[in-house]
Amino acid sequence: MPNRKHLRHAPRKFISGRVPAGIWNTLEQAAEFLGTTVKKFVVQTANRKARHILDCESVIRLSHEDAQKILTLLGSPPKPNRALKDAAKKFNVSVRV
């Protein structure tokens, strides 16, 4: 995570939105418990959640058995079959490699 000094000088974007009073009250209470403003609380919480989602969606989880299969195939890949060779030819023609 970048240090706070770097974030202070980073270009800024603006977020605006309306929320029902009940949600606002909840956000306000949570922010007060943490000793921060609602705006800072919302930004910090949204950032934390966004990072969590990105981490979850960018990691492929494999069983031990599947990981071993992939490592074995990477170590000694099978010879290309006719369908793969044809696909490679089509690709090379379409992108003019």
C-alpha positions in Angstrom: 0.0 0.0 0.0 1.4 3.5 -0.9 2.4 5.6 2.1 0.1 8.4 3.3 2.5 11.1 2.2 2.3 9.9 -1.4 -1.6 9.7 -1.2 -1.7 13.3 0.0 -0.2 14.6 -3.2 -1.9 12.2 -5.6 -4.5 13.6 -8.1 -8.0 13.7 -6.5 -11.4 12.5 -7.8 -14.8 13.4 -6.4 -17.5 11.1 -5.2 -21.0 12.3 -4.3 -24.1 10.5 -3.4 -27.3 10.6 -1.4 -28.1 7.9 1.2 -31.2 7.3 3.3 -31.1 8.8 6.8 -30.9 5.4 8.4 -27.8 4.5 6.5 -26.2 7.9 7.1 -26.8 7.5 10.9 -25.1 4.1 10.8 -22.1 5.5 8.9 -21.9 8.4 11.2 -21.9 6.1 14.3 -19.3 3.8 12.8 -17.1 6.8 11.9 -17.4 8.2 15.4 -16.3 4.9 16.9 -13.2 5.1 14.8 -12.6 8.8 15.5 -12.9 9.9 11.9 -15.3 11.7 9.6 -18.1 10.0 7.6 -16.3 11.0 4.4 -13.0 9.4 5.5 -14.8 6.4 6.9 -16.7 5.8 3.6 -13.6 6.2 1.4 -11.4 4.0 3.6 -14.1 1.3 3.9 -14.9 1.3 0.2 -11.1 1.2 -0.7 -10.6 -1.8 1.7 -13.6 -3.6 0.2 -12.5 -2.9 -3.4 -9.0 -4.2 -2.7 -10.5 -7.4 -1.1 -12.7 -7.9 -4.2 -9.8 -7.4 -6.6 -7.6 -9.8 -4.5 -10.4 -12.4 -4.6 -11.1 -12.1 -8.3 -7.4 -12.0 -9.4 -6.3 -15.2 -7.6 -7.1 -18.6 -9.0 -7.5 -21.2 -6.3 -6.6 -24.8 -7.1 -6.7 -28.0 -5.2 -3.4 -29.6 -4.5 -4.2 -32.3 -7.2 -5.0 -29.7 -9.8 -1.9 -27.6 -9.0 0.2 -30.8 -9.5 -1.4 -31.5 -12.9 -0.6 -28.0 -14.1 3.0 -28.1 -12.9 3.4 -31.5 -14.6 2.0 -30.1 -17.9 4.2 -27.0 -17.6 7.2 -29.2 -17.0 6.5 -31.4 -20.0 3.7 -30.1 -22.2 2.0 -32.4 -24.7 2.7 -32.1 -28.4 0.3 -29.7 -30.2 -2.7 -31.6 -31.8 -4.2 -30.7 -35.2 -6.8 -28.4 -33.7 -4.2 -26.3 -31.9 -2.0 -26.1 -35.0 -5.0 -24.9 -37.0 -6.0 -22.3 -34.4 -2.4 -21.0 -34.3 -2.4 -20.6 -38.1 -5.7 -18.7 -38.0 -4.4 -16.5 -35.3 -1.2 -15.7 -37.1 -3.1 -14.8 -40.2 -5.6 -12.6 -38.4 -2.9 -10.6 -36.5 -0.3 -10.8 -39.3 2.6 -12.0 -37.1 
